[in-house]
């Protein structure tokens, strides 16, 4: 039986997918620059072949979203190599709104490559991860008590990474998801201030959202070492929240899994119990 290869296997979605597949007794291998079952680096094509060996299905993502010719081409090149190596099913982690992005967006070419691969495919387009508050970008702000972001009172339906992983695991193993693009969101749109209120209620801490000008936010990111192009892209995505773009709740989780998505309150309760904000 061929294995299921999970790229980014130590990351937010990858480790959750691998855990689900392993629990079902399926042969899964995690691939990452460090810490995975096999070393894999999108910037080092010599690592691709050993990782792909014996794989029949693959979960893939583009971790670096700053524009650039190399990033437009490396996932399509990987897709071609994977198909040539015998991979017959691809599940791509993309993002909401990629269809309307310009051709320089690396996920645009990734989606096109997967759709044109000639093998079974599924594309996941999630909203902002709820886990950004507990594991990633926004955790330092939550821990400090003030989360600065240029989002105003705009709302977005944060999606639990557990739901993304559940849909990905299903798509990697079930035929009915082939050829589908799922937009994945939580069940309700919240502002950053409202999300912080939920976390504050669960932790007993005082938290606030500080709205900041977009230019100042982008400048701060670059001062912290984020490449300028990536800082502009991230800032623009947050400004989209301010302006109400992408605030619509989707039924993608329901379509894929036959159940409603997990609520932000469920995510917060479990994260607080696990000591994420202690």
C-alpha positions in Angstrom: 0.0 0.0 0.0 1.4 3.4 -1.0 1.8 6.0 1.7 0.2 9.4 2.2 2.8 12.2 2.2 2.0 15.2 4.3 4.2 18.3 3.4 4.6 20.7 6.3 4.0 17.7 8.5 5.1 19.5 11.7 3.0 22.6 11.0 -0.4 23.8 12.1 -2.4 21.8 9.7 0.1 19.1 8.7 0.7 17.6 12.2 -3.1 17.5 12.7 -3.6 15.7 9.4 -0.9 13.2 10.1 -2.3 12.5 13.6 -5.8 11.8 12.1 -4.4 9.5 9.4 -2.2 7.6 11.8 -5.2 7.1 14.2 -7.0 5.5 11.3 -4.1 3.1 10.8 -3.1 4.6 7.4 0.5 4.7 6.2 1.5 8.3 6.5 4.8 10.1 6.3 5.4 13.7 7.4 7.9 15.8 5.4 9.5 19.0 6.7 12.8 20.8 6.7 13.2 19.7 10.3 11.4 17.3 12.5 9.4 15.2 9.9 9.7 11.6 9.0 11.6 12.7 5.9 13.5 15.9 5.1 11.7 18.1 2.5 12.5 21.7 1.4 10.7 23.4 -1.4 13.8 25.5 -1.9 15.9 22.3 -2.4 14.6 20.1 -5.2 17.2 17.4 -4.3 15.0 16.6 -1.3 11.8 16.1 -3.3 12.5 12.7 -4.9 13.3 10.8 -1.6 10.2 12.3 0.0 8.0 11.4 -2.9 9.2 7.8 -3.1 6.4 5.4 -2.5 3.7 8.1 -2.0 0.3 7.6 -3.6 -1.3 10.8 -2.2 0.1 14.1 -1.1 -1.0 17.1 1.0 0.9 20.2 -0.2 1.1 23.9 0.5 3.2 26.9 -0.4 4.6 28.2 2.9 6.1 31.5 1.6 3.5 33.8 0.2 5.6 36.7 -0.9 5.5 37.2 -4.6 8.3 36.1 -6.8 9.0 34.1 -10.0 10.6 31.3 -8.0 7.5 30.9 -5.8 5.2 31.0 -8.8 7.1 28.1 -10.4 8.2 25.8 -7.5 4.8 24.2 -6.6 3.9 23.6 -10.3 7.3 21.9 -10.7 6.7 19.9 -7.5 3.3 18.8 -8.8 4.8 17.6 -12.1 7.5 15.7 -10.3 5.0 14.1 -7.9 2.8 12.9 -10.7 5.8 11.5 -12.5 6.8 9.7 -9.3 3.4 8.0 -9.0 1.3 10.3 -6.8 -2.3 10.0 -8.0 -4.1 12.3 -5.5 -3.3 15.9 -4.5 -4.8 18.0 -1.7 -3.7 21.6 -1.8 -3.9 24.1 1.1 -4.7 27.4 -0.6 -6.5 30.4 0.8 -9.7 32.3 0.4 -9.7 34.9 -2.4 -6.9 33.4 -4.5 -9.2 33.2 -7.5 -9.3 37.0 -7.6 -5.6 37.5 -7.0 -3.2 38.7 -9.6 -1.0 36.2 -11.4 2.0 37.0 -9.2 0.4 35.4 -6.2 2.1 32.0 -5.6 -1.1 30.2 -4.7 -2.7 31.2 -8.0 -0.1 29.1 -10.0 -0.3 26.4 -7.4 -4.0 26.0 -7.8 -3.7 26.0 -11.6 -1.0 23.3 -11.4 -3.1 21.1 -9.2 -6.2 21.4 -11.3 -4.2 20.7 -14.5 -2.2 17.8 -13.0 -4.2 15.0 -14.6 -4.7 13.2 -11.3 -7.4 13.4 -8.5 -7.3 16.7 -6.7 -9.0 18.8 -4.0 -8.3 22.4 -3.1 -8.9 23.9 0.4 -9.4 27.6 0.7 -9.6 28.4 4.4 -10.3 31.7 6.1 -7.9 33.0 8.8 -6.9 30.1 11.2 -8.3 30.4 14.7 -5.0 29.0 15.9 -3.3 32.2 14.8 -4.4 33.4 18.2 -2.9 30.5 20.1 0.1 29.2 18.1 1.2 31.7 15.5 1.1 35.3 14.3 -1.1 36.9 17.0 0.0 34.9 20.0 2.5 37.5 21.2 -0.1 40.2 21.1 -2.6 38.1 23.0 0.0 37.3 25.7 1.0 40.9 26.0 -2.7 42.0 26.4 -2.9 44.1 23.3 -3.2 42.8 19.7 -2.5 45.4 17.1 -3.9 44.9 13.6 -5.4 47.1 10.9 -8.8 45.4 11.0 -11.1 48.0 12.6 -14.4 46.5 13.5 -14.4 44.2 10.4 -15.4 40.6 10.9 -14.1 37.3 9.5 -15.2 33.7 10.1 -12.1 32.3 11.8 -11.7 28.6 11.0 -10.4 25.9 13.4 -7.4 24.1 12.0 -8.9 20.9 13.3 -11.7 21.3 10.7 -9.1 22.0 8.0 -7.2 18.8 9.0 -10.4 16.8 9.0 -11.4 17.9 5.5 -7.9 17.3 4.2 -7.7 13.8 5.7 -11.0 13.0 4.1 -9.9 14.4 0.8 -6.7 12.3 0.9 -8.6 9.1 1.4 -12.1 9.4 -0.1 -13.0 9.6 -3.8 -16.1 11.9 -3.3 -13.9 15.0 -2.8 -12.1 14.7 -6.1 -12.4 17.8 -8.2 -13.8 19.9 -5.4 -12.8 23.3 -4.1 -13.9 23.8 -0.5 -14.0 27.3 1.1 -13.6 26.6 4.8 -14.8 29.0 7.5 -16.1 28.9 11.0 -19.8 29.1 11.7 -19.8 32.9 12.5 -17.9 36.0 11.6 -16.2 37.8 14.5 -14.2 41.0 14.8 -10.8 40.8 16.3 -12.2 42.6 19.3 -15.0 40.1 19.7 -12.5 37.2 19.3 -10.4 38.7 22.1 -13.4 39.1 24.3 -14.0 35.3 23.9 -10.4 34.6 24.9 -10.6 37.0 27.8 -13.7 35.4 29.2 -12.1 31.9 29.0 -8.8 33.0 30.6 -9.8 35.8 33.0 -7.3 38.1 31.4 -7.8 41.7 30.1 -7.3 41.8 26.4 -7.9 44.5 23.8 -7.6 44.9 20.0 -5.7 48.0 18.9 -6.7 49.2 15.4 -3.6 50.7 13.7 -3.1 52.3 10.3 -2.2 49.9 7.5 1.1 51.7 6.7 2.3 51.7 10.3 1.5 48.0 10.6 3.4 47.2 7.4 6.4 49.2 8.6 6.4 47.4 11.9 6.4 44.0 10.1 9.4 45.0 8.0 11.2 46.3 11.1 10.7 42.8 12.6 12.4 41.2 9.6 9.4 40.4 7.4 10.3 40.9 3.7 8.6 44.0 2.4 6.5 42.2 -0.2 5.2 39.7 2.4 4.5 42.6 4.8 2.4 44.4 2.1 0.6 41.2 1.3 -0.3 40.3 4.9 -1.3 43.9 5.6 -3.5 43.9 2.6 -5.3 40.8 3.8 -6.0 42.3 7.2 -7.3 45.5 5.5 -9.6 43.3 3.6 -11.1 42.2 7.0 -11.5 45.9 7.9 -13.4 46.6 4.6 -15.7 43.6 5.0 -14.3 41.5 2.2 -14.5 37.8 2.9 -16.8 38.1 5.9 -19.3 35.6 4.5 -19.7 32.3 6.3 -19.3 29.3 4.0 -20.7 25.8 4.2 -17.5 24.1 3.0 -17.0 22.1 6.2 -20.6 21.0 6.2 -20.3 19.9 2.5 -17.1 18.0 3.1 -17.8 16.4 6.5 -21.6 16.4 6.9 -21.4 18.4 10.1 -21.1 22.0 11.1 -17.7 23.6 11.6 -16.3 24.0 15.1 -17.1 27.3 16.8 -14.5 29.9 17.9 -15.8 29.3 21.4 -15.0 25.6 21.2 -11.5 26.4 19.9 -10.9 28.9 22.7 -12.2 26.6 25.4 -9.8 23.8 24.4 -6.9 26.1 23.8 -7.4 27.7 27.3 -7.6 24.3 28.9 -4.4 23.3 27.2 -2.7 26.4 28.7 -2.0 28.1 25.4 -2.3 31.6 26.9 -1.0 30.8 30.4 
